[in-house]
Amino acid sequence: MKTDIEIVKSVKTKNIEHIAAKLGVKKEDIHKYGKYIAKLPLKLINDKVVNNKKLVLVTALTPTPAGEGKTTTSIGLSEGLNRIGVNTTVVLREPSLGPVFGVKGGAAGGGFSQVLPMEDINLHFTNDMAAVEKAHNLLSALIDNYIHNHQGQNSLNLDPRRVAWKRVMDMNDRVLRDIVIGLGERAQGVPRQTGFDITAASEIMAALCLAKDMEDLKTKLGNILIGYSFDDKPLYARQLNAQGAMAALMKYAIMPNLVQTIEGNPAIIHGGPFANIAQGTNSLIATKMGLSLSDCVVTEAGFASELGAEKFLNIKCQYGELSPDASVIVATVRALKHHGGVKSAMLNEPNPEGVNIGLQNLEKHIENIRHFNIKPIVAVNRFHSDTEEEINIVKQRCEDLGVRVAVSDAWAKGGEGTIDLAKIVMEEAEKSTGCFDPLYDFNWDIEEKLHTIATKLYGADHVEYTVKAANQIEHFKKIGLDKLPVCVAKTQRSLSDDPGKINRPKDFILRIREFEVATGAGFIVPIAGKIMRMPGLPPTPSAEKIDIDNDGNITGLF
């Protein structure tokens, strides 16, 4: 069996002008980054045709730490759709260096279902992440500069103890979660407590991914809540005149990136928010770009249906007026055995009973997608260790539930291995009546929105709030932020807020310890359980396996 790197080396990558031509884009309209990457100008978006195209959302069951191949399946499905004659673009998020150097490794697919050039996509790409990071930290610097230079004559009355804006970096670094800055002499600034989040959790990233154009992005950046005055009034980035300079740093980052799949089909990659601590979907601009230039878009939302898919459907689709036509739930035999109580070291061993028990988790995710009035389709992402008996158990359960299912061999066979899945997806998408129904209305109270998500999608009995969280809700009502959607930050390893509760936990209590605010992006963030917005590296990080030789060949990036 070939390795990922051997597969990549065996492929002749096409000039990006050829890929753009497939989308009907002239070479003079693209901004090239070398031979194989380009940025697409926003003028190519045609809102009049977007809702006449087919939009397919790929989600998954609750994943194991290594993930279940959602990106690989998304890319493979787009290849399969193109093979059966459907002009399709896959639209994905950009990888963050945190996971690349952490647990999961790269995020460009795998095997014969990858986007190219893989190394560039995984490492810095077109520097969109860096632009987000710089714009975010520019605001941080402006805030601390204001505090330093306006002591005693603070026209905004900004309380240094109530600055709500942290710094970010695109790396997993737990020691930066809580820090003290400004120590030393007076010239070093005013000492205060703050911290770092990972760039993928930056509100700048969230705003970028929900912006319609540059003017809209500037408005969102100006609406960022930076903190509170001594008399408890909210203060915003526009009061520091920060939005213009921040947007200038995003001049190119707002433009989606065009690359290609192994089979030479178009792929658009843009935006990279995580789904457990942010909204977990690529940009609205990228999705609309794909729908403007092709007949079908396959896109993914991070982690499982109660995280990325929920946020895609409740937040992105409502803000962007999108209506998905079908949703694919990626399942693996390995994950089902995990939820069936099989130990990690034994996941490659046949265990039909473990699969059967773990199917409760898949059933919940099927139920979740149906809550949105969308037809779910199950894709069994095949691993070499899967037995036909185990796969047949999954197929039979899906049949019993009235759900269509297909095995995806995207890793081993690329588009050839997803033709059956592609046919089912297109048949169901063609039947779509456009009756997509969000789970809640933005005008509902915060408690009602959270109760609906927790009870319907997580399986919780009710939601409990700490005193701090309850007080924050009252404060949001007072300053008019209670009508924003909610973007829950919680563990991806369980339907609950406890990563130890696998399979399908029921009647548990969802505990909200506090809220963070993203007024620029347009949502509030309830933080459940012990989830952190700055991850840490594992005991043996993927970074230890990555190397480069004298010829520039990178290894270990998987």
C-alpha positions as a Python dict, from the first residue, in 0.01 Angstrom:
ca = {
    (1, 'M'): (0, 0, 0),
    (2, 'K'): (136, 341, -99),
    (3, 'T'): (190, 608, 164),
    (4, 'D'): (29, 950, 135),
    (5, 'I'): (358, 1108, 28),
    (6, 'E'): (416, 842, -241),
    (7, 'I'): (64, 905, -374),
    (8, 'V'): (122, 1282, -385),
    (9, 'K'): (454, 1238, -569),
    (10, 'S'): (286, 1016, -829),
    (11, 'V'): (36, 1290, -924),
    (12, 'K'): (110, 1550, -1190),
    (13, 'T'): (-24, 1873, -1046),
    (14, 'K'): (-188, 2105, -1298),
    (15, 'N'): (-123, 2474, -1334),
    (16, 'I'): (-381, 2666, -1134),
    (17, 'E'): (-489, 2853, -1448),
    (18, 'H'): (-622, 2520, -1582),
    (19, 'I'): (-825, 2466, -1262),
    (20, 'A'): (-962, 2821, -1279),
    (21, 'A'): (-1067, 2761, -1639),
    (22, 'K'): (-1274, 2463, -1524),
    (23, 'L'): (-1475, 2712, -1319),
    (24, 'G'): (-1503, 2955, -1607),
    (25, 'V'): (-1260, 3199, -1446),
    (26, 'K'): (-1015, 3382, -1672),
    (27, 'K'): (-646, 3375, -1583),
    (28, 'E'): (-639, 3754, -1558),
    (29, 'D'): (-901, 3734, -1281),
    (30, 'I'): (-698, 3518, -1045),
    (31, 'H'): (-422, 3627, -809),
    (32, 'K'): (-157, 3357, -839),
    (33, 'Y'): (57, 3231, -552),
    (34, 'G'): (306, 3031, -758),
    (35, 'K'): (198, 2764, -1009),
    (36, 'Y'): (-59, 2577, -803),
    (37, 'I'): (-240, 2822, -574),
    (38, 'A'): (-447, 3129, -652),
    (39, 'K'): (-686, 3368, -480),
    (40, 'L'): (-1028, 3443, -626),
    (41, 'P'): (-1162, 3802, -626),
    (42, 'L'): (-1496, 3859, -458),
    (43, 'K'): (-1644, 4005, -777),
    (44, 'L'): (-1687, 3646, -902),
    (45, 'I'): (-1965, 3581, -647),
    (46, 'N'): (-2311, 3591, -800),
    (47, 'D'): (-2577, 3597, -528),
    (48, 'K'): (-2853, 3560, -786),
    (49, 'V'): (-2755, 3201, -871),
    (50, 'V'): (-2634, 3074, -531),
    (51, 'N'): (-2965, 2926, -417),
    (52, 'N'): (-3024, 2757, -753),
    (53, 'K'): (-2726, 2527, -694),
    (54, 'K'): (-2690, 2217, -476),
    (55, 'L'): (-2526, 2247, -134),
    (56, 'V'): (-2418, 1930, 46),
    (57, 'L'): (-2299, 1942, 408),
    (58, 'V'): (-2061, 1672, 536),
    (59, 'T'): (-2060, 1606, 909),
    (60, 'A'): (-1982, 1300, 1124),
    (61, 'L'): (-2058, 1094, 1430),
    (62, 'T'): (-1871, 1177, 1752),
    (63, 'P'): (-1507, 1126, 1651),
    (64, 'T'): (-1213, 948, 1806),
    (65, 'P'): (-909, 1172, 1877),
    (66, 'A'): (-763, 1101, 1531),
    (67, 'G'): (-1082, 1199, 1346),
    (68, 'E'): (-1296, 989, 1114),
    (69, 'G'): (-1193, 1119, 771),
    (70, 'K'): (-1452, 1390, 716),
    (71, 'T'): (-1218, 1594, 494),
    (72, 'T'): (-1106, 1284, 304),
    (73, 'T'): (-1471, 1188, 246),
    (74, 'S'): (-1566, 1543, 140),
    (75, 'I'): (-1288, 1556, -117),
    (76, 'G'): (-1363, 1203, -237),
    (77, 'L'): (-1734, 1279, -268),
    (78, 'S'): (-1658, 1584, -484),
    (79, 'E'): (-1440, 1361, -706),
    (80, 'G'): (-1720, 1104, -733),
    (81, 'L'): (-1978, 1371, -822),
    (82, 'N'): (-1751, 1506, -1096),
    (83, 'R'): (-1708, 1151, -1228),
    (84, 'I'): (-2084, 1110, -1267),
    (85, 'G'): (-2108, 1440, -1454),
    (86, 'V'): (-2199, 1687, -1178),
    (87, 'N'): (-1985, 2001, -1193),
    (88, 'T'): (-1874, 2008, -829),
    (89, 'T'): (-1636, 2209, -611),
    (90, 'V'): (-1528, 2102, -265),
    (91, 'V'): (-1508, 2394, -19),
    (92, 'L'): (-1301, 2338, 295),
    (93, 'R'): (-1142, 2514, 592),
    (94, 'E'): (-772, 2599, 610),
    (95, 'P'): (-557, 2388, 844),
    (96, 'S'): (-431, 2542, 1167),
    (97, 'L'): (-74, 2474, 1273),
    (98, 'G'): (-206, 2367, 1614),
    (99, 'P'): (-350, 2033, 1497),
    (100, 'V'): (-79, 1994, 1230),
    (101, 'F'): (188, 1989, 1502),
    (102, 'G'): (-44, 1839, 1766),
    (103, 'V'): (-258, 1524, 1748),
    (104, 'K'): (-437, 1511, 1415),
    (105, 'G'): (-155, 1608, 1180),
    (106, 'G'): (-237, 1771, 845),
    (107, 'A'): (-586, 1853, 725),
    (108, 'A'): (-567, 1818, 347),
    (109, 'G'): (-733, 1477, 320),
    (110, 'G'): (-546, 1153, 269),
    (111, 'G'): (-456, 874, 30),
    (112, 'F'): (-608, 927, -315),
    (113, 'S'): (-845, 1188, -173),
    (114, 'Q'): (-631, 1494, -107),
    (115, 'V'): (-609, 1859, -200),
    (116, 'L'): (-281, 1980, -350),
    (117, 'P'): (-19, 2115, -291),
    (118, 'M'): (-58, 1937, 43),
    (119, 'E'): (256, 2067, 216),
    (120, 'D'): (182, 2430, 133),
    (121, 'I'): (-182, 2399, 241),
    (122, 'N'): (-82, 2253, 577),
    (123, 'L'): (210, 2491, 642),
    (124, 'H'): (122, 2862, 625),
    (125, 'F'): (-61, 2831, 288),
    (126, 'T'): (-129, 3188, 166),
    (127, 'N'): (-73, 3339, 510),
    (128, 'D'): (-444, 3394, 580),
    (129, 'M'): (-394, 3265, 935),
    (130, 'A'): (-106, 3507, 982),
    (131, 'A'): (-321, 3796, 860),
    (132, 'V'): (-596, 3703, 1108),
    (133, 'E'): (-337, 3677, 1384),
    (134, 'K'): (-179, 4013, 1298),
    (135, 'A'): (-516, 4192, 1277),
    (136, 'H'): (-621, 4044, 1610),
    (137, 'N'): (-297, 4135, 1786),
    (138, 'L'): (-298, 4484, 1633),
    (139, 'L'): (-620, 4547, 1824),
    (140, 'S'): (-457, 4406, 2138),
    (141, 'A'): (-164, 4645, 2095),
    (142, 'L'): (-397, 4941, 2035),
    (143, 'I'): (-592, 4860, 2351),
    (144, 'D'): (-282, 4840, 2571),
    (145, 'N'): (-133, 5147, 2404),
    (146, 'Y'): (-450, 5340, 2484),
    (147, 'I'): (-438, 5230, 2848),
    (148, 'H'): (-69, 5325, 2873),
    (149, 'N'): (-103, 5669, 2713),
    (150, 'H'): (-432, 5777, 2867),
    (151, 'Q'): (-377, 5711, 3236),
    (152, 'G'): (-551, 5985, 3431),
    (153, 'Q'): (-720, 6127, 3120),
    (154, 'N'): (-900, 5822, 2984),
    (155, 'S'): (-1175, 5964, 2762),
    (156, 'L'): (-1327, 5618, 2710),
    (157, 'N'): (-1311, 5551, 3083),
    (158, 'L'): (-1174, 5206, 2992),
    (159, 'D'): (-1124, 4982, 3295),
    (160, 'P'): (-795, 4787, 3247),
    (161, 'R'): (-934, 4513, 3472),
    (162, 'R'): (-1226, 4451, 3235),
    (163, 'V'): (-1053, 4429, 2897),
    (164, 'A'): (-1225, 4138, 2721),
    (165, 'W'): (-979, 4103, 2433),
    (166, 'K'): (-697, 3848, 2455),
    (167, 'R'): (-411, 3784, 2214),
    (168, 'V'): (-384, 3489, 1974),
    (169, 'M'): (-127, 3269, 1805),
    (170, 'D'): (-162, 2977, 1565),
    (171, 'M'): (-9, 2714, 1788),
    (172, 'N'): (-112, 2487, 2074),
    (173, 'D'): (59, 2642, 2377),
    (174, 'R'): (-117, 2584, 2710),
    (175, 'V'): (121, 2802, 2917),
    (176, 'L'): (-16, 3113, 2744),
    (177, 'R'): (-377, 3060, 2852),
    (178, 'D'): (-347, 3290, 3155),
    (179, 'I'): (-63, 3541, 3177),
    (180, 'V'): (26, 3881, 3324),
    (181, 'I'): (154, 4151, 3088),
    (182, 'G'): (312, 4494, 3137),
    (183, 'L'): (554, 4389, 3413),
    (184, 'G'): (871, 4590, 3465),
    (185, 'E'): (928, 4963, 3439),
    (186, 'R'): (653, 5215, 3369),
    (187, 'A'): (751, 5230, 3001),
    (188, 'Q'): (652, 4864, 2965),
    (189, 'G'): (283, 4949, 2997),
    (190, 'V'): (18, 4891, 3260),
    (191, 'P'): (28, 4547, 3426),
    (192, 'R'): (-288, 4344, 3386),
    (193, 'Q'): (-400, 3984, 3358),
    (194, 'T'): (-481, 3846, 3012),
    (195, 'G'): (-404, 3540, 2800),
    (196, 'F'): (-389, 3382, 2455),
    (197, 'D'): (-641, 3189, 2248),
    (198, 'I'): (-549, 2991, 1937),
    (199, 'T'): (-592, 3187, 1612),
    (200, 'A'): (-869, 2956, 1494),
    (201, 'A'): (-1075, 3078, 1792),
    (202, 'S'): (-1013, 3446, 1717),
    (203, 'E'): (-1317, 3662, 1666),
    (204, 'I'): (-1135, 3802, 1363),
    (205, 'M'): (-1148, 3452, 1212),
    (206, 'A'): (-1517, 3424, 1297),
    (207, 'A'): (-1590, 3766, 1148),
    (208, 'L'): (-1393, 3683, 833),
    (209, 'C'): (-1593, 3363, 791),
    (210, 'L'): (-1930, 3540, 825),
    (211, 'A'): (-1850, 3858, 632),
    (212, 'K'): (-2013, 3927, 295),
    (213, 'D'): (-1747, 4164, 162),
    (214, 'M'): (-1476, 4406, 277),
    (215, 'E'): (-1722, 4675, 388),
    (216, 'D'): (-1913, 4420, 593),
    (217, 'L'): (-1587, 4292, 742),
    (218, 'K'): (-1490, 4646, 847),
    (219, 'T'): (-1827, 4690, 1014),
    (220, 'K'): (-1785, 4359, 1199),
    (221, 'L'): (-1433, 4450, 1311),
    (222, 'G'): (-1558, 4786, 1440),
    (223, 'N'): (-1832, 4607, 1637),
    (224, 'I'): (-1586, 4396, 1837),
    (225, 'L'): (-1638, 4437, 2211),
    (226, 'I'): (-1299, 4522, 2365),
    (227, 'G'): (-1407, 4566, 2726),
    (228, 'Y'): (-1602, 4785, 2965),
    (229, 'S'): (-1572, 5129, 3117),
    (230, 'F'): (-1550, 5195, 3490),
    (231, 'D'): (-1922, 5278, 3479),
    (232, 'D'): (-2006, 4944, 3313),
    (233, 'K'): (-2057, 5065, 2956),
    (234, 'P'): (-1948, 4838, 2668),
    (235, 'L'): (-1663, 4970, 2455),
    (236, 'Y'): (-1597, 4870, 2094),
    (237, 'A'): (-1302, 4857, 1853),
    (238, 'R'): (-1449, 5138, 1643),
    (239, 'Q'): (-1401, 5371, 1942),
    (240, 'L'): (-1026, 5320, 1896),
    (241, 'N'): (-1060, 5369, 1518),
    (242, 'A'): (-907, 5022, 1481),
    (243, 'Q'): (-1123, 4867, 1209),
    (244, 'G'): (-958, 5034, 907),
    (245, 'A'): (-605, 4920, 984),
    (246, 'M'): (-726, 4574, 1086),
    (247, 'A'): (-916, 4536, 758),
    (248, 'A'): (-612, 4657, 562),
    (249, 'L'): (-418, 4361, 700),
    (250, 'M'): (-697, 4138, 567),
    (251, 'K'): (-682, 4273, 208),
    (252, 'Y'): (-587, 3936, 61),
    (253, 'A'): (-703, 3712, 345),
    (254, 'I'): (-1066, 3791, 260),
    (255, 'M'): (-1020, 3632, -83),
    (256, 'P'): (-1083, 3253, -104),
    (257, 'N'): (-798, 3024, -208),
    (258, 'L'): (-825, 2804, -516),
    (259, 'V'): (-632, 2477, -528),
    (260, 'Q'): (-700, 2133, -677),
    (261, 'T'): (-783, 1777, -583),
    (262, 'I'): (-565, 1483, -678),
    (263, 'E'): (-796, 1420, -977),
    (264, 'G'): (-759, 1778, -1098),
    (265, 'N'): (-1093, 1914, -983),
    (266, 'P'): (-1135, 2257, -819),
    (267, 'A'): (-1114, 2299, -442),
    (268, 'I'): (-1170, 2624, -253),
    (269, 'I'): (-1011, 2656, 90),
    (270, 'H'): (-1080, 2955, 313),
    (271, 'G'): (-1113, 3029, 684),
    (272, 'G'): (-1025, 2796, 966),
    (273, 'P'): (-1236, 2821, 1284),
    (274, 'F'): (-1244, 2509, 1504),
    (275, 'A'): (-1587, 2361, 1571),
    (276, 'N'): (-1542, 2287, 1941),
    (277, 'I'): (-1440, 2644, 2034),
    (278, 'A'): (-1567, 2846, 1734),
    (279, 'Q'): (-1818, 2803, 1450),
    (280, 'G'): (-1624, 2531, 1268),
    (281, 'T'): (-1707, 2610, 905),
    (282, 'N'): (-1531, 2771, 611),
    (283, 'S'): (-1621, 3124, 508),
    (284, 'L'): (-1957, 3234, 375),
    (285, 'I'): (-1763, 3401, 93),
    (286, 'A'): (-1595, 3070, -4),
    (287, 'T'): (-1921, 2874, 2),
    (288, 'K'): (-2096, 3135, -213),
    (289, 'M'): (-1797, 3147, -446),
    (290, 'G'): (-1823, 2772, -500),
    (291, 'L'): (-2198, 2793, -557),
    (292, 'S'): (-2148, 3080, -802),
    (293, 'L'): (-1892, 2894, -1012),
    (294, 'S'): (-2017, 2533, -1006),
    (295, 'D'): (-2343, 2340, -997),
    (296, 'C'): (-2279, 2168, -664),
    (297, 'V'): (-2072, 2241, -355),
    (298, 'V'): (-1959, 1980, -105),
    (299, 'T'): (-1855, 2142, 221),
    (300, 'E'): (-1771, 2016, 569),
    (301, 'A'): (-1829, 2136, 922),
    (302, 'G'): (-1591, 2039, 1200),
    (303, 'F'): (-1636, 1742, 1432),
    (304, 'A'): (-1988, 1600, 1469),
    (305, 'S'): (-2346, 1707, 1400),
    (306, 'E'): (-2400, 1871, 1741),
    (307, 'L'): (-2094, 2095, 1691),
    (308, 'G'): (-1988, 2207, 1342),
    (309, 'A'): (-2310, 2107, 1167),
    (310, 'E'): (-2526, 2276, 1431),
    (311, 'K'): (-2329, 2599, 1394),
    (312, 'F'): (-2327, 2575, 1014),
    (313, 'L'): (-2703, 2531, 1007),
    (314, 'N'): (-2807, 2767, 1286),
    (315, 'I'): (-2552, 3047, 1242),
    (316, 'K'): (-2393, 3042, 896),
    (317, 'C'): (-2703, 2940, 702),
    (318, 'Q'): (-2924, 3194, 879),
    (319, 'Y'): (-2677, 3479, 832),
    (320, 'G'): (-2594, 3376, 474),
    (321, 'E'): (-2947, 3274, 370),
    (322, 'L'): (-2821, 2932, 260),
    (323, 'S'): (-3037, 2619, 234),
    (324, 'P'): (-2853, 2283, 229),
    (325, 'D'): (-3000, 2011, 8),
    (326, 'A'): (-2851, 1706, 180),
    (327, 'S'): (-2616, 1610, 462),
    (328, 'V'): (-2366, 1325, 470),
    (329, 'I'): (-2278, 1177, 810),
    (330, 'V'): (-1934, 1015, 803),
    (331, 'A'): (-1912, 703, 1019),
    (332, 'T'): (-1627, 461, 1076),
    (333, 'V'): (-1631, 113, 1218),
    (334, 'R'): (-1343, 219, 1443),
    (335, 'A'): (-1544, 503, 1599),
    (336, 'L'): (-1847, 281, 1646),
    (337, 'K'): (-1634, 27, 1830),
    (338, 'H'): (-1490, 309, 2042),
    (339, 'H'): (-1842, 417, 2140),
    (340, 'G'): (-1923, 52, 2201),
    (341, 'G'): (-1662, 45, 2477),
    (342, 'V'): (-1376, -120, 2285),
    (343, 'K'): (-1032, -13, 2407),
    (344, 'S'): (-819, 199, 2172),
    (345, 'A'): (-554, -72, 2136),
    (346, 'M'): (-820, -315, 2010),
    (347, 'L'): (-998, -97, 1754),
    (348, 'N'): (-831, -276, 1462),
    (349, 'E'): (-957, -613, 1582),
    (350, 'P'): (-1296, -744, 1460),
    (351, 'N'): (-1571, -678, 1713),
    (352, 'P'): (-1925, -688, 1568),
    (353, 'E'): (-2082, -656, 1912),
    (354, 'G'): (-1885, -337, 1981),
    (355, 'V'): (-2006, -193, 1650),
    (356, 'N'): (-2365, -284, 1733),
    (357, 'I'): (-2349, -110, 2073),
    (358, 'G'): (-2179, 199, 1930),
    (359, 'L'): (-2451, 248, 1670),
    (360, 'Q'): (-2649, 442, 1931),
    (361, 'N'): (-2410, 732, 1870),
    (362, 'L'): (-2469, 725, 1494),
    (363, 'E'): (-2845, 706, 1550),
    (364, 'K'): (-2829, 1028, 1752),
    (365, 'H'): (-2648, 1213, 1475),
    (366, 'I'): (-2902, 1091, 1220),
    (367, 'E'): (-3175, 1223, 1449),
    (368, 'N'): (-2989, 1555, 1481),
    (369, 'I'): (-2977, 1618, 1107),
    (370, 'R'): (-3346, 1533, 1078),
    (371, 'H'): (-3422, 1806, 1334),
    (372, 'F'): (-3328, 2054, 1061),
    (373, 'N'): (-3562, 1896, 807),
    (374, 'I'): (-3264, 1773, 601),
    (375, 'K'): (-3228, 1422, 460),
    (376, 'P'): (-2926, 1247, 621),
    (377, 'I'): (-2709, 1003, 425),
    (378, 'V'): (-2449, 783, 596),
    (379, 'A'): (-2106, 732, 443),
    (380, 'V'): (-1905, 448, 598),
    (381, 'N'): (-1545, 560, 559),
    (382, 'R'): (-1371, 225, 507),
    (383, 'F'): (-1051, 136, 692),
    (384, 'H'): (-838, -165, 592),
    (385, 'S'): (-916, -331, 927),
    (386, 'D'): (-1296, -323, 873),
    (387, 'T'): (-1470, -656, 814),
    (388, 'E'): (-1768, -707, 586),
    (389, 'E'): (-1967, -831, 884),
    (390, 'E'): (-1904, -506, 1072),
    (391, 'I'): (-1991, -290, 771),
    (392, 'N'): (-2308, -490, 708),
    (393, 'I'): (-2421, -425, 1066),
    (394, 'V'): (-2401, -51, 996),
    (395, 'K'): (-2582, -86, 664),
    (396, 'Q'): (-2862, -289, 820),
    (397, 'R'): (-2918, -39, 1101),
    (398, 'C'): (-2932, 249, 853),
    (399, 'E'): (-3182, 55, 643),
    (400, 'D'): (-3394, -4, 952),
    (401, 'L'): (-3390, 370, 1018),
    (402, 'G'): (-3484, 457, 662),
    (403, 'V'): (-3146, 615, 592),
    (404, 'R'): (-2955, 558, 271),
    (405, 'V'): (-2596, 445, 317),
    (406, 'A'): (-2288, 382, 103),
    (407, 'V'): (-1933, 270, 172),
    (408, 'S'): (-1671, 533, 88),
    (409, 'D'): (-1334, 408, -39),
    (410, 'A'): (-1210, 761, -100),
    (411, 'W'): (-872, 705, 69),
    (412, 'A'): (-788, 395, -134),
    (413, 'K'): (-960, 475, -465),
    (414, 'G'): (-1037, 846, -479),
    (415, 'G'): (-1345, 934, -683),
    (416, 'E'): (-1382, 577, -806),
    (417, 'G'): (-1442, 472, -448),
    (418, 'T'): (-1725, 722, -391),
    (419, 'I'): (-1939, 683, -703),
    (420, 'D'): (-2213, 493, -518),
    (421, 'L'): (-2216, 762, -247),
    (422, 'A'): (-2218, 1038, -510),
    (423, 'K'): (-2520, 887, -687),
    (424, 'I'): (-2716, 863, -361),
    (425, 'V'): (-2623, 1217, -259),
    (426, 'M'): (-2729, 1364, -591),
    (427, 'E'): (-3055, 1167, -595),
    (428, 'E'): (-3143, 1298, -248),
    (429, 'A'): (-3028, 1653, -327),
    (430, 'E'): (-3248, 1657, -637),
    (431, 'K'): (-3546, 1557, -421),
    (432, 'S'): (-3481, 1843, -178),
    (433, 'T'): (-3777, 2075, -142),
    (434, 'G'): (-3579, 2358, 18),
    (435, 'C'): (-3756, 2312, 351),
    (436, 'F'): (-3443, 2351, 565),
    (437, 'D'): (-3555, 2462, 911),
    (438, 'P'): (-3310, 2614, 1166),
    (439, 'L'): (-3339, 2487, 1521),
    (440, 'Y'): (-3401, 2826, 1680),
    (441, 'D'): (-3479, 3188, 1604),
    (442, 'F'): (-3219, 3452, 1692),
    (443, 'N'): (-3485, 3647, 1882),
    (444, 'W'): (-3536, 3373, 2137),
    (445, 'D'): (-3391, 3425, 2484),
    (446, 'I'): (-3038, 3292, 2541),
    (447, 'E'): (-3167, 3031, 2785),
    (448, 'E'): (-3426, 2905, 2534),
    (449, 'K'): (-3170, 2878, 2255),
    (450, 'L'): (-2928, 2686, 2475),
    (451, 'H'): (-3201, 2462, 2617),
    (452, 'T'): (-3313, 2372, 2264),
    (453, 'I'): (-2961, 2283, 2148),
    (454, 'A'): (-2876, 2093, 2466),
    (455, 'T'): (-3195, 1886, 2485),
    (456, 'K'): (-3258, 1822, 2115),
    (457, 'L'): (-2902, 1778, 1983),
    (458, 'Y'): (-2693, 1677, 2285),
    (459, 'G'): (-2953, 1468, 2470),
    (460, 'A'): (-2926, 1670, 2792),
    (461, 'D'): (-3205, 1695, 3048),
    (462, 'H'): (-3145, 2063, 3117),
    (463, 'V'): (-2882, 2337, 3133),
    (464, 'E'): (-2725, 2473, 3451),
    (465, 'Y'): (-2538, 2802, 3481),
    (466, 'T'): (-2274, 2912, 3728),
    (467, 'V'): (-2345, 3235, 3914),
    (468, 'K'): (-2098, 3409, 3680),
    (469, 'A'): (-2274, 3278, 3368),
    (470, 'A'): (-2619, 3369, 3501),
    (471, 'N'): (-2502, 3722, 3580),
    (472, 'Q'): (-2354, 3750, 3232),
    (473, 'I'): (-2689, 3659, 3075),
    (474, 'E'): (-2857, 3937, 3268),
    (475, 'H'): (-2584, 4176, 3156),
    (476, 'F'): (-2631, 4071, 2790),
    (477, 'K'): (-3001, 4146, 2818),
    (478, 'K'): (-2921, 4485, 2965),
    (479, 'I'): (-2688, 4588, 2679),
    (480, 'G'): (-2891, 4426, 2400),
    (481, 'L'): (-2674, 4125, 2313),
    (482, 'D'): (-2926, 3858, 2409),
    (483, 'K'): (-3071, 3828, 2057),
    (484, 'L'): (-2745, 3701, 1906),
    (485, 'P'): (-2711, 3332, 1813),
    (486, 'V'): (-2511, 3108, 2044),
    (487, 'C'): (-2189, 2929, 1944),
    (488, 'V'): (-2129, 2669, 2214),
    (489, 'A'): (-1772, 2581, 2311),
    (490, 'K'): (-1763, 2224, 2438),
    (491, 'T'): (-1568, 1901, 2405),
    (492, 'Q'): (-1578, 1725, 2068),
    (493, 'R'): (-1529, 1382, 2226),
    (494, 'S'): (-1881, 1347, 2361),
    (495, 'L'): (-2234, 1459, 2290),
    (496, 'S'): (-2223, 1592, 2647),
    (497, 'D'): (-1979, 1839, 2805),
    (498, 'D'): (-1785, 1550, 2963),
    (499, 'P'): (-1532, 1385, 2726),
    (500, 'G'): (-1556, 1063, 2926),
    (501, 'K'): (-1923, 1009, 2836),
    (502, 'I'): (-1903, 817, 2509),
    (503, 'N'): (-2171, 669, 2282),
    (504, 'R'): (-2513, 828, 2350),
    (505, 'P'): (-2535, 976, 2700),
    (506, 'K'): (-2886, 1075, 2806),
    (507, 'D'): (-3052, 1300, 3064),
    (508, 'F'): (-2726, 1461, 3176),
    (509, 'I'): (-2684, 1824, 3281),
    (510, 'L'): (-2506, 2065, 3047),
    (511, 'R'): (-2310, 2306, 3265),
    (512, 'I'): (-2224, 2652, 3132),
    (513, 'R'): (-1940, 2798, 3337),
    (514, 'E'): (-1915, 3137, 3160),
    (515, 'F'): (-1970, 3327, 2835),
    (516, 'E'): (-1742, 3504, 2594),
    (517, 'V'): (-1874, 3762, 2350),
    (518, 'A'): (-1817, 3795, 1975),
    (519, 'T'): (-2021, 4103, 1889),
    (520, 'G'): (-1820, 4159, 1573),
    (521, 'A'): (-1881, 3812, 1436),
    (522, 'G'): (-2237, 3827, 1565),
    (523, 'F'): (-2271, 3558, 1831),
    (524, 'I'): (-2207, 3484, 2197),
    (525, 'V'): (-2001, 3187, 2316),
    (526, 'P'): (-2130, 2977, 2607),
    (527, 'I'): (-1838, 2776, 2745),
    (528, 'A'): (-1939, 2433, 2869),
    (529, 'G'): (-1740, 2207, 3098),
    (530, 'K'): (-1362, 2232, 3094),
    (531, 'I'): (-1310, 2318, 2726),
    (532, 'M'): (-1018, 2556, 2658),
    (533, 'R'): (-989, 2809, 2373),
    (534, 'M'): (-610, 2756, 2372),
    (535, 'P'): (-537, 2383, 2328),
    (536, 'G'): (-223, 2211, 2454),
    (537, 'L'): (10, 1968, 2277),
    (538, 'P'): (-17, 1594, 2351),
    (539, 'P'): (262, 1396, 2523),
    (540, 'T'): (398, 1294, 2180),
    (541, 'P'): (309, 1573, 1935),
    (542, 'S'): (302, 1521, 1559),
    (543, 'A'): (573, 1788, 1533),
    (544, 'E'): (829, 1528, 1648),
    (545, 'K'): (770, 1328, 1327),
    (546, 'I'): (800, 1618, 1080),
    (547, 'D'): (1129, 1682, 898),
    (548, 'I'): (1272, 1844, 585),
    (549, 'D'): (1573, 1744, 374),
    (550, 'N'): (1825, 1952, 177),
    (551, 'D'): (1605, 1941, -132),
    (552, 'G'): (1307, 2085, 57),
    (553, 'N'): (1113, 1757, 75),
    (554, 'I'): (893, 1751, 386),
    (555, 'T'): (810, 1422, 558),
    (556, 'G'): (581, 1324, 845),
    (557, 'L'): (309, 1577, 761),
    (558, 'F'): (14, 1340, 796),
}
